[in-house]
Each structure stands twice: as structure tokens, then as C-alpha cells.
């Protein structure tokens, strides 16, 4: 494995959520961005993730001058707190203009809105000092196969990516795949799809990916394999660690909450590939359980990092030589038990 290094950690304002879900209202009072930034700093995290409208609220109603002014104010707040901006993502799933897709909408005016909003997102990233744009293609899919042409939708996605790449020569686009929810089926459901479409763009070297543990599980895949696959291409530029209990709605559970062994293998994959050695962050896209009290509001974030660091020790102390001997002997039963006993401890 590569030489041991210190990991840097990150989360977003939405990860201190108020408990609202599709079936019920909030269970905790709303808090200001400044409060959330203070909690991030209090917990000792290194960076914050942003949607474009986290950085500039009500972004669609703001002029370019207002966008620059408000982003400048945010950058000063981050600098004063000693916190970096990890990435910025255009939030393209809230607007009425994107109810039937953003870049792949059947309405050309809606597609234009999505692209223009994405270009403004790139401007925000520049002002905040990050070159990473994350694209969660939330509504890029269909409810009915007959409603859109899959081939045409791929062409539209490439067209949108190309316009973003042309807008800024240094920006990197990191696609975050998810197979379903909110759409019945998404056009780019896995890391393989994300890296494949990168090859169709004007600058494939600047189109990579972000892996979310739960999204890989929803696709029936192992997140550790997705990590290895992306890093074989040198294209894993960000990471959302969390957990997921089976093939259902996206749960964003604390890292390791449902399957500690799957979490362990993700940490091992990050270690053997040297993730973080080029400045990448370990981000936790996790949410508090809905019944959580206000006084326990941050535990899911602190616990996720604690679990990661404990699993990191387990990964670094795993007896790889013994494991290789068992593999050579095809003694998989012994290897299986070795992993379980290593995780359970003495």
C-alpha cells in the first residue's frame, strides 16, 4: 500500500438536516448557515461542500454582480474559519424548469436554463477557489421509456458537459452516479457509465467522478469495487461515504452503520489506491436519524469520521502477508474468518 497519509474530511450544510422527509415535516428547527459553519469548525472538519444556492441563496433571482459580492463574503467567512470549499454543485432538481429533466429535458428552454445555471455554478466555484464541480444528475432519466430517447439524451448530456468545459479551461467535472430516485431509471447509473460518457466530451481528462457508497449499493454494486475501478482511471476526485440498508430509497445512514465489513473494504480500497494524496477529501453525505434530538444533532457526522478512523487503523494493521498465503492456498474460509476476527478484535 502507499505510504500512510493524513486524510482530510468534509461535509455539506444539508448534512445537518432538520428531519423533513417525503412523508412528514421537520423535526428540528432550522439553523443559519453561519451556525452550521461553526459546527463544522467545532468538529474539526477541514472543508465544506456546497450547492450553488448554499453559496448564493435564491441564486436565480440574483445578478452576476450580486453573485460575485455574496460569494466573496462567503469566501471571507470560510477563510476566517480556516475552512476550504471542497466543491460546488448546481442544484438542478428543485426548479420547476427541471421537473422533466435538466440537461435532458424535452423542452429546449429548460435545457438552456440548466446549462446557464451550471455556468454560474462554475463562476461561484472560481470565486471560492475550488476547481471541482460535482454533477448529481438527479432528474436525468425517465419515468417512461417512451418519453425520451436514451440515445438523444446522451447526446444532450455531452453537449451540456462540453459547454461547461468550454466555459472554464481549468474546471473539473465530477459526475456523481445514482441508478434511481428521484427518477425510475437514471441515464448514468454507475461509475462505468460516468467514465464512459467522459470519453465523448471535448476534454475527457477533465471529466471524472464522485462515488457515493449508498448509490453504489442501490445499483447492486460493492462501493469498494467502484472505488478501485474509478481510481484505476485516476478519476476519483471526490467521495461521499455513508451507508445503505438494501435496495430501497437513499438512506444516507452514518458510515458503517449497516455493514461494517463493506465499510472496511472501502477504507482498504482508498488506502491501496492512495486516495487523498493529491488533495482529495473524504466527504460524509450522511443525515441524522429523523427522531434525533437537537442536542444530538451532530453525532452522525462525528460518528462517521470516528468509524472511518477506526477502520483506517484496522486496514493498516491487517496482515496482508497472511492473507496472501491463504489466497494462494485457496483457503477462503480461513480468509473470511480472518477478516471477521480482525474487525471484531480480541
C-alpha positions as CSV (number, residue, x, y, z in Angstrom):
1,X,0.0,0.0,0.0
2,X,1.1,3.6,-0.5
3,X,2.7,5.4,2.4
4,X,0.3,6.3,5.2
5,X,-1.0,9.9,5.0
6,X,-3.5,12.1,6.8
7,X,-7.0,12.2,5.4
8,X,-8.9,15.5,5.2
9,X,-12.7,15.5,6.0
10,X,-15.7,17.4,4.7
11,X,-19.4,17.7,4.8
12,X,-22.1,20.0,3.5
13,X,-24.7,22.3,5.1
14,X,-27.5,19.8,4.1
15,X,-25.9,17.1,6.2
16,X,-27.2,19.0,9.3
17,X,-30.8,18.4,8.1
18,X,-34.0,19.3,10.0
19,X,-35.6,15.9,9.6
20,X,-38.2,16.5,6.9
21,X,-38.9,13.6,4.6
22,X,-41.4,12.9,1.8
23,X,-43.9,11.7,4.5
24,X,-43.5,14.3,7.2
25,X,-42.4,17.8,8.3
26,X,-39.2,18.9,10.0
27,X,-38.4,17.6,13.5
28,X,-35.7,20.1,14.4
29,X,-35.6,23.9,14.0
30,X,-33.9,25.4,11.0
31,X,-30.4,26.8,11.6
32,X,-28.4,29.5,9.8
33,X,-25.5,28.8,7.5
34,X,-23.2,30.6,10.0
35,X,-24.3,28.2,12.7
36,X,-23.6,25.2,10.5
37,X,-20.2,26.6,9.5
38,X,-19.4,27.0,13.2
39,X,-20.4,23.4,13.9
40,X,-18.2,22.2,11.1
41,X,-15.2,24.1,12.5
42,X,-16.1,22.9,16.1
43,X,-15.9,19.3,14.9
44,X,-12.5,19.9,13.3
45,X,-13.5,19.2,9.7
46,X,-11.3,20.6,7.0
47,X,-13.7,21.7,4.2
48,X,-17.4,22.2,3.3
49,X,-19.3,21.1,0.2
50,X,-21.7,23.5,-1.4
51,X,-24.6,23.5,-3.8
52,X,-24.6,26.7,-5.8
53,X,-27.6,28.0,-3.8
54,X,-25.9,27.1,-0.5
55,X,-23.3,29.7,-1.5
56,X,-25.7,32.2,-3.0
57,X,-29.3,31.7,-1.7
58,X,-32.1,32.4,-4.3
59,X,-29.5,32.3,-7.0
60,X,-31.9,32.5,-9.9
61,X,-33.0,36.0,-8.8
62,X,-29.5,37.4,-8.4
63,X,-27.5,39.4,-10.8
64,X,-23.9,38.4,-11.7
65,X,-22.7,41.4,-9.6
66,X,-24.7,40.1,-6.6
67,X,-23.4,36.6,-7.2
68,X,-19.8,37.9,-7.1
69,X,-20.5,40.0,-4.0
70,X,-22.2,37.3,-2.0
71,X,-19.6,34.6,-3.0
72,X,-16.8,37.0,-1.9
73,X,-18.5,37.4,1.5
74,X,-18.8,33.6,1.8
75,X,-15.1,33.1,0.9
76,X,-14.1,35.5,3.7
77,X,-16.2,33.6,6.2
78,X,-14.5,30.3,5.1
79,X,-11.1,31.9,5.3
80,X,-11.8,33.3,8.8
81,X,-12.9,29.8,9.9
82,X,-9.9,28.1,8.3
83,X,-12.2,26.0,6.1
84,X,-11.8,25.3,2.4
85,X,-14.6,25.0,-0.2
86,X,-14.3,21.4,-1.5
87,X,-16.7,21.6,-4.4
88,X,-19.8,23.3,-5.8
89,X,-22.7,21.5,-7.4
90,X,-25.6,23.1,-9.4
91,X,-28.9,22.2,-7.7
92,X,-30.9,21.3,-10.8
93,X,-33.7,19.3,-9.2
94,X,-35.7,22.0,-7.3
95,X,-36.7,24.4,-10.1
96,X,-40.0,24.0,-11.9
97,X,-37.9,24.3,-15.1
98,X,-36.3,20.9,-14.4
99,X,-39.3,18.8,-13.4
100,X,-38.8,16.7,-16.5
101,X,-35.1,16.7,-16.6
102,X,-32.4,19.4,-16.7
103,X,-29.8,18.8,-19.5
104,X,-32.1,16.1,-21.0
105,X,-35.4,17.9,-20.7
106,X,-37.7,17.7,-23.8
107,X,-38.1,21.5,-23.6
108,X,-35.1,23.4,-25.1
109,X,-35.8,26.4,-22.9
110,X,-35.4,24.2,-19.8
111,X,-32.2,22.7,-21.1
112,X,-30.9,26.2,-21.7
113,X,-31.8,27.2,-18.1
114,X,-29.9,24.1,-16.8
115,X,-26.8,25.0,-18.7
116,X,-26.8,28.7,-17.8
117,X,-27.3,27.8,-14.1
118,X,-24.4,25.4,-14.4
119,X,-22.1,28.1,-15.9
120,X,-23.0,30.4,-13.0
121,X,-22.1,27.5,-10.6
122,X,-18.7,27.3,-12.2
123,X,-18.3,31.1,-11.6
124,X,-19.1,30.5,-8.0
125,X,-16.5,27.7,-7.7
126,X,-13.9,30.1,-9.2
127,X,-14.7,32.8,-6.7
128,X,-14.5,30.3,-3.8
129,X,-11.2,28.9,-5.0
130,X,-12.1,25.4,-6.0
131,X,-11.8,23.8,-9.4
132,X,-14.3,20.9,-8.7
133,X,-17.9,20.9,-9.9
134,X,-20.0,17.9,-8.9
135,X,-22.9,16.9,-11.1
136,X,-25.6,14.8,-9.5
137,X,-27.8,14.2,-12.5
138,X,-30.9,13.9,-10.3
139,X,-33.6,14.1,-13.0
140,X,-31.6,13.0,-16.0
141,X,-33.6,9.8,-16.7
142,X,-37.2,8.8,-17.4
143,X,-40.4,7.8,-15.7
144,X,-41.4,6.2,-19.0
145,X,-39.0,4.7,-21.6
146,X,-41.2,6.1,-24.3
147,X,-41.0,9.7,-23.0
148,X,-37.4,10.3,-24.1
149,X,-34.8,8.8,-26.5
150,X,-31.9,7.4,-24.5
151,X,-29.5,8.0,-27.4
152,X,-30.6,11.6,-27.8
153,X,-30.3,12.2,-24.0
154,X,-26.7,11.0,-24.0
155,X,-26.0,13.5,-26.8
156,X,-27.7,16.3,-24.8
157,X,-25.6,15.4,-21.7
158,X,-22.4,15.5,-23.7
159,X,-23.5,18.9,-25.2
160,X,-24.0,20.3,-21.7
161,X,-20.7,18.9,-20.4
162,X,-18.9,20.4,-23.4
163,X,-20.4,23.8,-22.7
164,X,-19.2,23.7,-19.1
165,X,-15.7,22.6,-20.1
166,X,-15.5,25.4,-22.7
167,X,-16.7,28.0,-20.1
168,X,-13.6,27.4,-17.9
169,X,-10.4,25.8,-19.1
170,X,-9.4,24.6,-15.6
171,X,-12.6,23.4,-14.1
172,X,-13.1,19.7,-13.5
173,X,-16.5,18.0,-13.7
174,X,-17.1,15.1,-11.3
175,X,-20.2,13.1,-12.1
176,X,-22.0,11.5,-9.2
177,X,-23.9,8.5,-10.5
178,X,-27.1,7.1,-8.9
179,X,-29.3,4.4,-10.5
180,X,-32.7,5.6,-9.4
181,X,-34.6,8.1,-7.2
182,X,-36.0,10.5,-8.0
183,X,-36.2,9.0,-11.5
184,X,-37.4,5.5,-12.2
185,X,-34.1,4.9,-14.1
186,X,-31.2,7.3,-14.5
187,X,-29.1,7.6,-17.7
188,X,-25.8,7.4,-15.8
189,X,-26.4,4.9,-13.0
190,X,-22.8,3.8,-12.3
191,X,-19.2,4.9,-12.3
192,X,-18.7,2.9,-15.5
193,X,-21.3,5.0,-17.2
194,X,-19.9,8.2,-15.9
195,X,-16.4,7.4,-17.1
196,X,-17.7,6.2,-20.5
197,X,-19.5,9.4,-21.2
198,X,-16.4,11.4,-20.3
199,X,-14.7,9.9,-23.4
200,X,-17.3,11.6,-25.6
201,X,-16.6,15.1,-24.3
202,X,-14.2,17.7,-25.7
203,X,-11.8,17.2,-22.8
204,X,-12.1,13.7,-21.2
205,X,-9.2,14.4,-18.8
206,X,-11.3,16.9,-17.0
207,X,-14.4,14.7,-16.5
208,X,-14.2,12.3,-13.6
209,X,-16.5,11.0,-10.9
210,X,-17.6,11.1,-7.3
211,X,-18.6,7.8,-5.6
212,X,-21.3,7.7,-3.0
213,X,-21.5,4.4,-1.0
214,X,-25.3,4.3,-0.9
215,X,-25.6,4.9,-4.6
216,X,-23.3,2.1,-5.5
217,X,-25.3,-0.2,-3.2
218,X,-28.5,0.9,-4.8
219,X,-27.1,-0.2,-8.1
220,X,-26.3,-3.6,-6.6
221,X,-22.6,-3.0,-6.6
222,X,-19.9,-3.0,-4.0
223,X,-18.6,0.5,-3.2
224,X,-15.1,-0.8,-2.8
225,X,-15.1,-2.2,-6.3
226,X,-16.4,1.2,-7.6
227,X,-13.5,2.9,-5.8
228,X,-10.9,0.6,-7.3
229,X,-12.5,1.0,-10.8
230,X,-12.5,4.8,-10.7
231,X,-9.0,5.0,-9.3
232,X,-7.7,2.7,-12.0
233,X,-8.5,5.6,-14.3
234,X,-7.2,8.2,-12.0
235,X,-10.7,9.7,-12.0
236,X,-12.0,9.6,-8.3
237,X,-11.9,13.2,-7.4
238,X,-14.4,13.2,-4.5
239,X,-16.2,10.8,-2.3
240,X,-19.4,10.6,-0.3
241,X,-19.1,7.9,2.4
242,X,-22.4,6.7,4.0
243,X,-24.3,3.5,4.3
244,X,-27.4,1.9,3.0
245,X,-29.7,-0.9,4.1
246,X,-30.5,-2.8,0.9
247,X,-32.1,-1.7,-2.4
248,X,-34.6,0.8,-1.3
249,X,-34.7,4.6,-1.0
250,X,-31.5,6.5,-0.5
251,X,-30.9,6.5,3.3
252,X,-27.6,8.4,3.8
253,X,-27.0,6.4,7.0
254,X,-23.8,7.1,9.0
255,X,-20.7,5.4,7.5
256,X,-20.5,1.8,8.6
257,X,-24.0,1.8,10.2
258,X,-25.4,-1.1,8.2
259,X,-22.4,-3.1,7.1
260,X,-19.1,-2.6,8.8
261,X,-17.3,-5.1,6.5
262,X,-18.4,-3.2,3.4
263,X,-17.2,0.0,5.1
264,X,-13.9,-1.7,6.0
265,X,-13.3,-2.7,2.4
266,X,-14.0,0.9,1.2
267,X,-11.3,2.2,3.5
268,X,-8.9,-0.5,2.3
269,X,-9.6,0.4,-1.3
270,X,-8.9,4.1,-0.6
271,X,-5.7,3.1,1.2
272,X,-4.3,0.9,-1.5
273,X,-5.1,3.5,-4.2
274,X,-3.6,6.4,-2.3
275,X,-6.8,8.4,-2.2
276,X,-6.2,11.8,-0.7
277,X,-2.6,12.1,-1.6
278,X,-3.5,14.6,-4.3
279,X,-5.6,16.8,-2.1
280,X,-8.9,14.8,-2.3
281,X,-11.3,14.9,0.6
282,X,-13.2,12.2,2.4
283,X,-16.8,13.6,2.5
284,X,-19.6,12.3,4.6
285,X,-23.0,12.6,2.9
286,X,-24.9,11.4,6.0
287,X,-28.1,12.6,7.7
288,X,-29.3,12.4,11.3
289,X,-32.0,9.9,12.0
290,X,-35.3,11.7,11.9
291,X,-36.1,11.3,15.7
292,X,-32.7,12.8,16.6
293,X,-32.9,15.5,19.4
294,X,-31.3,18.9,18.8
295,X,-28.6,18.1,21.4
296,X,-27.5,15.1,19.4
297,X,-27.7,16.8,16.0
298,X,-24.0,16.4,15.0
299,X,-23.4,12.9,16.2
300,X,-23.9,11.2,12.8
301,X,-21.1,13.3,11.4
302,X,-18.7,12.8,14.3
303,X,-19.6,9.1,14.4
304,X,-18.9,8.7,10.7
305,X,-15.5,10.1,11.0
306,X,-14.8,8.1,14.1
307,X,-15.8,4.9,12.3
308,X,-13.6,5.8,9.3
309,X,-10.6,6.4,11.5
310,X,-11.1,3.2,13.5
311,X,-11.5,1.2,10.2
312,X,-8.4,3.0,8.9
313,X,-6.4,1.5,11.8
314,X,-7.9,-1.9,11.0
315,X,-6.9,-1.5,7.4
316,X,-3.4,-0.5,8.2
317,X,-2.9,-3.3,10.7
318,X,-4.5,-6.0,8.5
319,X,-2.0,-8.9,8.0
320,X,-1.7,-8.7,4.2
321,X,1.1,-11.3,4.0
322,X,-1.0,-13.9,5.9
323,X,-4.0,-13.0,3.7
324,X,-1.8,-13.6,0.6
325,X,-0.8,-17.0,1.9
326,X,-4.4,-18.0,2.5
327,X,-5.4,-16.8,-1.0
328,X,-2.5,-18.7,-2.6
329,X,-3.8,-21.8,-0.7
330,X,-7.4,-21.1,-1.9
331,X,-8.4,-21.2,1.8
332,X,-11.1,-18.7,1.5
333,X,-12.9,-19.9,4.6
334,X,-9.9,-19.0,6.7
335,X,-9.5,-15.7,4.9
336,X,-13.2,-15.0,5.6
337,X,-12.8,-15.7,9.3
338,X,-9.6,-13.8,9.5
339,X,-11.4,-10.6,8.3
340,X,-14.3,-11.1,10.7
341,X,-12.0,-11.7,13.7
342,X,-9.8,-8.7,12.7
343,X,-12.9,-6.5,12.7
344,X,-14.2,-7.9,15.9
345,X,-10.9,-7.5,17.7
346,X,-9.5,-9.6,20.6
